[in-house]
């Protein structure tokens, strides 16, 4: 049952928690000046409170909820009443259930929570949303043709407020795409597909991915950034090039510049928010390809000297990388292994591999791995996923091993193109980050 006090703008009821295997109480309210997304839905924070965890932020829950409401969020508080089950990684089951319900338009009786601007926050945490980290160059992917003035790429930072101990942060480059959209009826560019980094159907809900939002239960903040390819994933072309030449891949120096700028921006913003300065990368699929550009220690002026906060350190301390592409020079190793788009289209942009090897090499993360100063890596993948992913991982690991860079793998935690979801594997992943970020 859901009880609504219309005068106070508050709803109360019970929600079925998979973590506790029981009904727990919720309180939901909108701020006095709520904001809406492009589609008229409400950005929402699901605030998990009274957990069986040490709270990182020193503010009262009432103070942090009041602050969230003042920022225009709808806030739905879930009261775990100190349940012994409300710990990591068991709490991740509820994170998955929350995201699935919001995506389906059915969470706690609300049908109008934003499906791309909603967040699960642990008590004591706040959010700094839409932090700009790079201004896009429309001439890189050249779509739509009306897109002439670059949009700003953004990230969201979820951090403990008023904390006594500075905590590290895990950054993910979204495996959903944000991009410019032209409305032919209105004859104007719109915000329809901006800031889609947390589009639930394409990310957390679509893949039951709870890893980032569960990080605070392990004493780690998190951030998510727009993917560097600011263009629909199956589109993009060089100036005067063939249509959809960039189908299913990104290009440098554009991507590397954005990744480096994002890390510098996060590190600088983190200082102001009370974070420790230590940054880990979490990447899956196209987000793994992007995030992998952060781990290497090779300095490339064309990559480093672009974007925001130039001069701030852009090195990261660790990375967990799922299936992705790390070395484009390896894509022809086996025909018919799932990367036909790359085999066909990369030459359209970079020229034939045999005549342009150095250019091809500079497109992948393996090129940026120069010495043992490269960050340690935990790889995760299923062996029944597309075969070219395993080939990419094998060659990347070979290079890391040759330089003595610590790396390990988690395999067959599920099936196909998926992320870890089980308690055992999630525990291993969080333990990896705690080893290198603390």
C-alpha positions as CSV (number, residue, x, y, z in Angstrom):
1,X,0.0,0.0,0.0
2,X,1.1,3.5,-0.8
3,X,-0.1,6.5,1.2
4,X,0.1,9.9,-0.3
5,X,-0.1,13.2,1.6
6,X,-0.8,15.6,-1.3
7,X,-0.5,18.7,0.8
8,X,3.1,17.7,2.0
9,X,4.0,16.3,-1.4
10,X,5.0,13.0,0.3
11,X,4.3,9.4,-0.4
12,X,4.9,6.5,2.0
13,X,4.7,2.8,1.6
14,X,6.6,-0.5,1.6
15,X,8.9,-1.8,-1.1
16,X,9.9,-5.5,-1.5
17,X,13.7,-5.7,-0.9
18,X,15.5,-8.6,-2.5
19,X,18.4,-7.9,-0.3
20,X,16.5,-8.4,3.0
21,X,13.9,-10.7,1.5
22,X,11.3,-8.5,3.2
23,X,9.2,-5.3,2.8
24,X,11.0,-2.2,3.9
25,X,9.6,1.3,4.3
26,X,10.0,4.1,1.8
27,X,9.3,7.8,1.9
28,X,9.2,9.7,-1.4
29,X,8.9,13.4,-2.1
30,X,9.5,16.1,-4.7
31,X,11.3,19.3,-4.0
32,X,9.5,22.6,-4.1
33,X,11.1,23.4,-7.5
34,X,11.5,20.0,-9.2
35,X,13.4,19.7,-12.5
36,X,12.5,17.6,-15.4
37,X,14.4,15.9,-18.2
38,X,13.9,16.5,-21.9
39,X,11.0,14.1,-21.9
40,X,9.2,15.7,-18.9
41,X,10.2,13.0,-16.4
42,X,11.7,13.6,-13.0
43,X,15.4,13.1,-12.2
44,X,15.3,10.9,-9.2
45,X,17.6,9.9,-6.3
46,X,16.9,6.6,-4.5
47,X,18.5,7.2,-1.2
48,X,19.5,4.0,0.8
49,X,19.6,4.7,4.5
50,X,20.1,3.0,7.9
51,X,22.3,0.4,6.3
52,X,24.5,-2.0,8.1
53,X,27.6,0.0,6.9
54,X,29.9,2.7,8.3
55,X,28.5,5.9,6.9
56,X,31.1,7.9,5.0
57,X,29.5,11.4,5.2
58,X,29.0,13.1,8.5
59,X,25.8,15.0,7.7
60,X,22.5,13.8,9.0
61,X,20.3,12.0,6.4
62,X,17.7,14.7,6.9
63,X,20.3,17.4,5.9
64,X,21.5,15.5,2.8
65,X,17.9,14.7,1.7
66,X,17.0,18.3,2.1
67,X,20.0,19.3,0.0
68,X,19.0,16.8,-2.8
69,X,15.5,18.1,-2.8
70,X,16.8,21.7,-3.1
71,X,18.7,20.6,-6.3
72,X,15.4,19.6,-7.8
73,X,15.6,15.8,-7.5
74,X,12.7,13.6,-6.5
75,X,14.1,11.7,-3.5
76,X,12.8,8.2,-2.5
77,X,14.3,7.1,0.8
78,X,14.5,3.3,1.4
79,X,14.9,2.6,5.1
80,X,16.8,-0.7,5.7
81,X,16.4,-0.3,9.5
82,X,20.0,-1.6,10.2
83,X,19.3,-5.0,8.5
84,X,22.3,-7.2,8.8
85,X,21.8,-8.0,5.1
86,X,22.2,-4.4,4.0
87,X,25.9,-4.8,3.2
88,X,28.1,-5.4,0.1
89,X,27.6,-7.2,-2.2
90,X,24.1,-8.3,-1.2
91,X,22.9,-4.7,-1.5
92,X,23.6,-4.9,-5.2
93,X,20.5,-7.1,-5.7
94,X,18.4,-4.2,-4.7
95,X,20.4,-1.8,-6.9
96,X,19.5,-4.0,-9.9
97,X,15.9,-4.2,-8.8
98,X,15.6,-0.5,-8.4
99,X,17.1,0.3,-11.8
100,X,14.9,-2.3,-13.5
101,X,11.8,-0.9,-11.9
102,X,12.6,2.7,-12.8
103,X,13.3,1.7,-16.4
104,X,10.0,-0.1,-16.5
105,X,8.2,2.9,-15.0
106,X,7.0,1.1,-11.9
107,X,9.2,2.1,-8.9
108,X,7.3,2.7,-5.7
109,X,4.2,3.7,-7.7
110,X,6.0,6.3,-9.8
111,X,5.7,6.0,-13.6
112,X,7.6,9.3,-14.4
113,X,11.1,8.9,-12.9
114,X,13.7,9.9,-15.4
115,X,15.1,6.9,-17.3
116,X,18.5,8.5,-17.8
117,X,18.9,10.9,-14.9
118,X,18.1,8.7,-11.9
119,X,20.6,7.5,-9.4
120,X,21.0,5.1,-6.4
121,X,22.9,6.9,-3.6
122,X,24.0,5.5,-0.3
123,X,23.3,7.6,2.8
124,X,25.9,10.3,3.3
125,X,26.5,10.7,-0.4
126,X,25.6,13.6,-2.7
127,X,25.9,14.1,-6.5
128,X,27.6,16.7,-8.6
129,X,25.8,16.3,-11.9
130,X,26.7,17.4,-15.5
131,X,30.3,18.4,-14.7
132,X,31.7,19.5,-18.1
133,X,34.9,17.7,-19.1
134,X,35.4,18.4,-22.8
135,X,33.9,20.4,-25.6
136,X,33.2,18.1,-28.5
137,X,34.6,18.8,-32.0
138,X,31.7,18.3,-34.5
139,X,34.2,17.9,-37.4
140,X,35.4,14.5,-36.1
141,X,32.3,12.4,-36.7
142,X,30.4,14.9,-38.9
143,X,26.9,13.9,-37.9
144,X,24.2,15.3,-38.1
145,X,25.3,17.7,-40.8
146,X,23.5,20.6,-38.9
147,X,25.7,20.0,-35.8
148,X,28.3,22.8,-36.2
149,X,29.0,24.1,-32.6
150,X,30.3,21.4,-30.3
151,X,28.3,20.3,-27.3
152,X,29.8,19.9,-23.9
153,X,30.5,16.4,-22.7
154,X,29.6,15.8,-19.0
155,X,30.2,13.5,-16.1
156,X,28.4,12.9,-12.8
157,X,30.3,12.5,-9.6
158,X,28.8,10.7,-6.6
159,X,30.8,11.6,-3.4
160,X,30.4,11.4,0.4
161,X,29.6,14.8,1.8
162,X,31.4,16.3,4.8
163,X,33.6,13.2,5.2
164,X,36.4,12.9,7.7
165,X,38.3,10.5,5.5
166,X,39.1,11.1,1.8
167,X,38.0,8.3,-0.4
168,X,39.0,7.1,-3.9
169,X,36.8,7.1,-6.9
170,X,36.0,4.8,-9.8
171,X,35.3,6.4,-13.1
172,X,33.4,4.7,-15.9
173,X,33.0,5.9,-19.5
174,X,29.5,5.0,-20.4
175,X,28.6,2.2,-22.8
176,X,25.6,4.3,-23.8
177,X,26.1,7.1,-26.2
178,X,25.2,10.8,-25.9
179,X,25.0,12.7,-29.2
180,X,23.6,15.8,-31.0
181,X,20.1,15.4,-32.5
182,X,18.5,17.4,-35.2
183,X,14.7,17.7,-35.3
184,X,13.7,18.2,-39.0
185,X,10.2,19.3,-38.1
186,X,11.4,22.0,-35.7
187,X,14.4,22.6,-37.9
188,X,16.7,22.9,-34.9
189,X,19.1,20.8,-32.8
190,X,17.6,19.5,-29.6
191,X,18.7,18.0,-26.3
192,X,16.9,14.7,-27.0
193,X,20.0,12.6,-26.8
194,X,22.4,14.7,-24.7
195,X,23.5,13.4,-21.3
196,X,22.5,9.8,-22.0
197,X,25.4,8.3,-20.2
198,X,23.1,6.7,-17.6
199,X,20.3,5.6,-20.0
200,X,19.1,2.7,-17.9
201,X,17.9,0.6,-20.9
202,X,21.3,0.9,-22.5
203,X,23.4,0.5,-19.3
204,X,22.5,-0.4,-15.7
205,X,19.1,-1.9,-16.3
206,X,19.8,-3.4,-19.7
207,X,22.8,-5.3,-18.3
208,X,21.9,-5.6,-14.6
209,X,25.0,-3.6,-13.9
210,X,25.2,-2.6,-10.2
211,X,29.0,-2.4,-9.9
212,X,29.4,1.4,-9.9
213,X,26.4,2.3,-7.7
214,X,27.5,-0.4,-5.2
215,X,31.0,1.0,-4.8
216,X,30.1,3.3,-1.8
217,X,29.3,0.1,0.2
218,X,33.1,-0.5,-0.2
219,X,34.2,3.0,0.8
220,X,34.6,4.2,-2.8
221,X,33.0,7.0,-4.6
222,X,32.0,6.8,-8.3
223,X,31.7,8.8,-11.4
224,X,30.2,8.2,-14.9
225,X,31.2,10.2,-18.0
226,X,29.7,10.5,-21.5
227,X,31.4,8.1,-23.9
228,X,34.1,9.9,-25.9
229,X,32.3,9.0,-29.2
230,X,29.7,11.8,-29.3
231,X,27.8,10.3,-32.1
232,X,25.3,7.3,-32.6
233,X,27.5,4.2,-32.2
234,X,26.7,3.0,-35.7
235,X,27.4,6.3,-37.5
236,X,30.1,8.9,-38.0
237,X,32.4,9.7,-40.9
238,X,35.5,11.7,-41.6
239,X,35.2,15.0,-43.5
240,X,34.3,14.1,-47.1
241,X,34.5,10.4,-46.2
242,X,32.1,7.5,-46.6
243,X,28.9,7.4,-44.6
244,X,29.1,5.3,-41.4
245,X,32.8,4.8,-41.8
246,X,33.2,5.0,-38.0
247,X,30.5,2.3,-37.4
248,X,31.1,0.6,-34.1
249,X,34.4,2.2,-33.2
250,X,36.0,5.5,-31.9
251,X,39.1,7.3,-33.2
252,X,42.1,9.1,-31.8
253,X,43.3,11.7,-31.0
254,X,39.7,12.6,-30.2
255,X,38.9,9.8,-27.9
256,X,42.2,9.8,-26.0
257,X,42.0,13.6,-25.5
258,X,38.6,13.2,-24.0
259,X,39.6,10.4,-21.7
260,X,42.7,12.3,-20.5
261,X,40.6,15.5,-20.0
262,X,38.0,13.6,-18.0
263,X,40.5,12.1,-15.6
264,X,42.1,15.5,-15.0
265,X,38.7,17.1,-14.5
266,X,37.6,14.3,-12.0
267,X,40.9,14.6,-10.1
268,X,40.6,18.4,-9.8
269,X,36.9,18.3,-8.9
270,X,37.5,15.5,-6.5
271,X,39.9,17.7,-4.5
272,X,37.1,20.2,-4.0
273,X,34.7,17.4,-3.0
274,X,37.0,15.7,-0.5
275,X,38.1,12.8,-2.6
276,X,41.6,11.3,-2.2
277,X,42.9,11.8,-5.7
278,X,43.2,8.1,-6.4
279,X,41.2,7.0,-9.5
280,X,40.2,3.6,-10.8
281,X,38.7,2.9,-14.2
282,X,35.7,0.5,-14.7
283,X,34.9,-0.3,-18.3
284,X,32.6,-2.6,-20.2
285,X,32.2,-3.0,-24.0
286,X,32.7,0.3,-25.7
287,X,33.2,1.8,-22.3
288,X,36.1,-0.6,-21.8
289,X,37.7,0.4,-25.1
290,X,37.5,4.1,-24.0
291,X,38.5,3.5,-20.4
292,X,41.5,1.4,-21.5
293,X,43.1,4.6,-23.0
294,X,43.6,5.8,-19.4
295,X,45.9,3.1,-18.1
296,X,49.1,3.5,-20.1
297,X,52.1,5.6,-19.1
298,X,53.2,6.8,-22.5
299,X,53.0,10.6,-22.9
300,X,51.6,11.8,-26.2
301,X,51.5,15.6,-26.5
302,X,48.7,15.5,-29.0
303,X,46.6,13.6,-26.4
304,X,47.8,15.4,-23.3
305,X,47.6,19.0,-24.3
306,X,43.9,19.3,-25.1
307,X,40.7,19.7,-23.1
308,X,40.4,21.0,-19.6
309,X,42.7,21.3,-16.6
310,X,45.9,20.7,-18.5
311,X,48.8,20.1,-16.1
312,X,46.7,18.1,-13.6
313,X,47.9,14.5,-13.4
314,X,46.0,12.1,-15.7
315,X,47.4,8.8,-14.4
316,X,45.0,6.3,-12.9
317,X,45.9,3.7,-10.2
318,X,43.9,0.7,-11.4
319,X,41.4,-0.5,-14.0
320,X,38.9,-3.3,-14.3
321,X,38.2,-3.8,-18.0
322,X,35.6,-6.0,-19.7
323,X,35.5,-7.0,-23.3
324,X,36.7,-4.3,-25.6
325,X,39.1,-3.3,-28.4
326,X,42.7,-2.5,-27.2
327,X,44.8,-2.9,-30.4
328,X,43.3,-2.3,-33.8
329,X,46.4,-3.8,-35.5
330,X,45.1,-7.2,-34.3
331,X,41.7,-7.2,-35.9
332,X,42.6,-9.3,-38.9
333,X,44.1,-12.2,-36.9
334,X,41.0,-14.3,-37.4
335,X,38.3,-13.7,-40.0
336,X,34.7,-14.0,-39.0
337,X,35.2,-13.7,-35.3
338,X,32.8,-10.8,-34.8
339,X,34.7,-7.7,-35.8
340,X,33.7,-7.4,-39.4
341,X,32.7,-3.8,-39.1
342,X,36.2,-3.0,-37.9
343,X,37.9,-5.1,-40.7
344,X,35.8,-3.4,-43.3
345,X,35.7,0.2,-42.2
346,X,38.9,1.0,-40.3
347,X,40.8,1.2,-43.7
348,X,38.2,3.6,-45.0
349,X,39.5,6.1,-42.4
350,X,43.1,5.1,-41.6
351,X,44.2,3.6,-44.9
352,X,45.4,0.0,-45.3
353,X,47.0,-1.4,-42.2
354,X,50.2,-2.6,-44.0
355,X,50.9,1.0,-45.2
356,X,49.7,2.9,-42.1
357,X,50.8,0.7,-39.2
358,X,51.8,3.5,-36.9
359,X,48.6,5.3,-37.3
360,X,46.5,2.2,-36.6
361,X,48.7,1.4,-33.6
362,X,48.1,4.8,-32.1
363,X,44.4,4.2,-32.0
364,X,44.5,1.6,-29.2
365,X,45.3,1.4,-25.6
366,X,48.2,-1.1,-26.1
367,X,50.2,1.7,-27.8
368,X,50.0,3.8,-24.6
369,X,51.4,1.0,-22.5
370,X,55.1,1.8,-22.4
371,X,56.5,0.6,-19.1
372,X,55.7,-1.0,-15.7
373,X,54.4,2.4,-14.6
374,X,51.1,1.4,-16.4
375,X,48.2,0.8,-14.0
376,X,47.4,-2.8,-12.9
377,X,44.4,-4.3,-14.7
378,X,41.7,-6.8,-13.8
379,X,40.1,-8.2,-17.0
380,X,36.6,-9.8,-16.9
381,X,34.9,-11.6,-19.8
382,X,32.9,-14.7,-20.7
383,X,34.4,-17.2,-23.1
384,X,31.1,-17.5,-25.0
385,X,31.2,-13.8,-25.9
386,X,32.3,-12.7,-29.4
387,X,35.6,-14.4,-30.1
388,X,37.5,-11.3,-31.2
389,X,37.2,-9.9,-27.6
390,X,39.2,-12.9,-26.3
391,X,41.8,-12.3,-29.0
392,X,42.1,-8.6,-28.0
393,X,42.4,-9.5,-24.3
394,X,45.0,-12.2,-25.0
395,X,47.3,-9.9,-26.9
396,X,46.8,-7.0,-24.5
397,X,47.7,-9.3,-21.6
398,X,50.8,-10.5,-23.4
399,X,52.1,-7.0,-23.7
400,X,51.3,-6.3,-20.0
401,X,53.1,-9.5,-19.0
402,X,56.1,-8.6,-21.0
403,X,56.5,-5.4,-19.0
404,X,55.8,-7.0,-15.7
405,X,52.5,-5.1,-15.2
406,X,50.2,-6.9,-12.8
407,X,47.1,-8.2,-14.4
408,X,44.5,-11.0,-13.7
409,X,41.2,-12.2,-15.2
410,X,37.7,-13.1,-14.0
411,X,36.1,-15.4,-16.6
412,X,32.8,-17.1,-17.2
413,X,31.0,-15.3,-14.4
414,X,27.9,-15.4,-16.7
415,X,27.1,-15.8,-20.4
416,X,27.8,-13.8,-23.5
417,X,28.2,-10.0,-23.5
418,X,27.5,-9.3,-19.8
419,X,28.9,-7.9,-16.6
420,X,29.5,-9.6,-13.2
421,X,26.4,-9.9,-11.0
422,X,27.1,-12.7,-8.5
423,X,28.2,-11.9,-5.0
424,X,31.5,-13.8,-5.3
425,X,32.7,-12.1,-8.4
426,X,31.6,-8.6,-7.3
427,X,33.5,-9.2,-4.0
428,X,36.6,-10.0,-6.0
429,X,36.3,-6.9,-8.1
430,X,35.7,-4.6,-5.2
431,X,38.7,-6.2,-3.4
432,X,40.9,-5.5,-6.4
433,X,40.1,-1.8,-6.3
434,X,40.6,-1.6,-2.5
435,X,44.0,-3.1,-2.9
436,X,45.2,-0.4,-5.3
437,X,43.1,2.6,-4.4
438,X,43.8,2.6,-0.6
